[in-house]
Amino acid sequence: MRRLALIVALLLAPLAAPCPARAQPVLNVYNWTDYIDPYVVQRFQQETGIRIRYDVYDSLETLEGKLSAGRSGYDLVVPTSEPTFARLVRAGALLPLDRARIPNWRNLDTGLMARASGADPGNAHGAIYLWGTVGLGLRLDRIRAIAPDLALDGLDVLLKPENARRLAGCGLAVMDSATDVLPSVLRWLGRNPDSADPADLRAAEAALLAIRPQLRAIPGSGALLDMLATGEICVALTYSGDVIQAAARAREARRGVEIGYAAPAAGPQIFFDMLAIPADAPHPEAAHAFIDFLLRPDNIAAVSSHVRYPNAVPASRPLITEAVRDDLNVYPPEAALAGAFVAGTPGPQAERLRSRLWSRFRAGR
Ligand code: N2P
């Protein structure tokens, strides 16, 4: 439904925009699935007369594949600070931002921006759009019926083989992304989430293969959100806001599906998704205008209210829907983030080991 609403909004918006004598300027956006409020897109088009062409991806692997070839044709992309954004910065694949064109930059939380600056010294190439954690979506109504005694407080629910066996009939799934799953598995094993050590990666592979027979699917994160919302699966390892969106959709559908989010007990992976402009973007001016528009408190508040991910603009907080603002899974309290970690950027050799490991996991051998 939401995707349909977005498509309708994008189709209708150009009609409402002023009709310039020259060809209408365009902005090619490549963003995550379920990661914007379509009315914010529409408002930008109406205010600026710039038409947005909007494409989506649902994993960093897909985004990186598209961008590493160059000439993607995109003007604005939203890579996670590490590893993807960090690699793009180092490769010179992103445009240094012109802050004079982004007056709303001053609205950004300096503490959060400092946390993202490891990937980008001086925050020269990106502003935080939204952030979140990686954890479990749980279908509480079914899990309570099947395993009333099970503590629903972390990755044990999925990664302990005896738990996976108990819940298998109800549907288990892991999002298809080595980059965003392996750090949490390594951390659960008590190992370095960024490890390039083959022994650590073998342990992570063994942990994943141990529950592999019990997994119903390894879908992209976008499909996983839908499966969780409809109640088709009971346990999903994925992004926090996707679970919270699925929970809201399940409530609206009123079919008794009750979804909850459980962050890893040992401390979740936190990610920062960055607004960035490819170095070869055809319309960098329009991209700057869109970044500035998104950093306006009312606009980014609408985005957070809609997609249920926190942003990095403190002045937007009072404007966010109360149910989202007060949800401790959306804005976790400091204490809940105590053990949280930001994943690093594995080197090429570690990356090769990780992606081979992931293929074996997907194939189940
Ligand atoms: C949105 C997922 C975005 C979070 N569906 C991943 N960094």
Residues whose N, C-alpha, C, O or C-beta is under 5 A from the ligand:
A	BS01	N2P	W32 T33 D34 Y35 T80 Y239 D242 F271 D273
